[in-house]
Amino acid sequence: MTALTDLKAQLNIVDDDADDGLLNRKIAAAEASVSADIGAETPVSYADAPADLQEAILMKAAHLYENREAVLVGISANELPMGYADLIAPHRKWVFR
């Protein structure tokens, strides 16, 4: 499977390639974000990432696709336990200054 195919499955997008360019940009942004969040020395690639980081990339990309604006008005949201932060935690490089 590819990142695009997996993201479409995550978002329940079936038989539609109209947003493929947008979805690929969201994947690239999610890979960069996960790389920064874990303190990776080299960028994280979906294809080479372990399963938990692949899931984190999909979660981040799906979030970016579903929430395309910088601000949401009138929406209440809570971070889910055992979500993104828990998936990236084992890979995170901790630095104390």
C-alpha positions in Angstrom: 0.0 0.0 0.0 1.1 3.6 -0.6 0.6 6.6 1.7 -2.0 8.0 -0.7 -4.0 4.7 -0.7 -3.8 4.4 3.0 -4.9 8.0 3.6 -7.9 7.6 1.3 -8.9 4.5 3.3 -8.4 6.5 6.5 -10.7 9.2 5.2 -13.2 6.8 3.5 -12.5 8.3 0.1 -13.6 5.7 -2.5 -13.1 5.7 -6.3 -12.2 9.4 -6.4 -8.9 10.9 -7.5 -10.0 14.6 -7.6 -8.1 15.4 -4.4 -5.0 13.3 -5.0 -2.7 16.4 -5.3 -4.1 17.9 -2.1 -3.9 14.6 -0.3 -0.2 14.2 -1.4 0.6 17.7 0.0 -1.1 16.8 3.3 1.0 13.6 3.5 4.2 15.6 2.8 3.3 18.1 5.5 2.4 15.3 7.9 5.7 13.6 7.3 7.6 16.9 8.0 5.5 17.5 11.1 6.1 14.0 12.5 9.8 14.4 11.8 9.9 17.7 13.7 7.7 16.3 16.5 10.1 13.4 17.2 13.3 15.3 16.6 14.4 13.2 13.7 17.7 14.0 12.2 16.5 13.0 8.8 13.0 13.4 7.5 10.5 10.6 8.2 9.2 8.8 5.1 5.9 7.0 5.3 7.2 4.1 3.2 10.2 3.5 5.6 8.5 4.4 8.9 7.4 1.7 11.4 3.7 1.0 11.7 3.1 3.4 14.7 4.7 6.3 12.9 2.8 5.5 9.7 -0.4 5.7 11.7 0.7 9.0 13.2 1.4 10.4 9.7 -2.1 9.2 8.6 -3.7 10.8 11.6 -1.9 14.1 11.0 -2.6 14.1 7.3 -6.3 13.3 7.8 -6.5 16.1 10.4 -4.9 18.6 7.9 -7.2 17.5 5.2 -10.4 17.7 7.3 -9.4 21.0 9.0 -8.0 23.2 6.2 -8.3 26.5 8.1 -6.1 27.9 10.8 -9.0 28.6 13.2 -12.2 26.7 13.9 -15.1 28.6 15.3 -17.9 27.1 17.4 -16.2 23.7 17.7 -15.3 22.0 20.9 -12.5 19.4 20.6 -10.5 17.2 22.9 -7.4 15.2 22.2 -8.1 11.5 22.3 -6.2 9.3 24.7 -3.9 6.8 23.0 -3.7 9.0 19.9 -1.1 10.9 18.1 1.1 11.7 21.1 1.2 8.1 22.2 2.1 6.9 18.8 5.1 9.2 18.4 6.3 9.0 22.0 8.6 5.9 21.7 10.4 7.6 18.8 10.8 11.0 20.3 14.3 12.4 21.0 14.3 14.2 24.3 16.7 17.1 24.7 17.2 19.1 27.8 18.8 22.5 27.6 
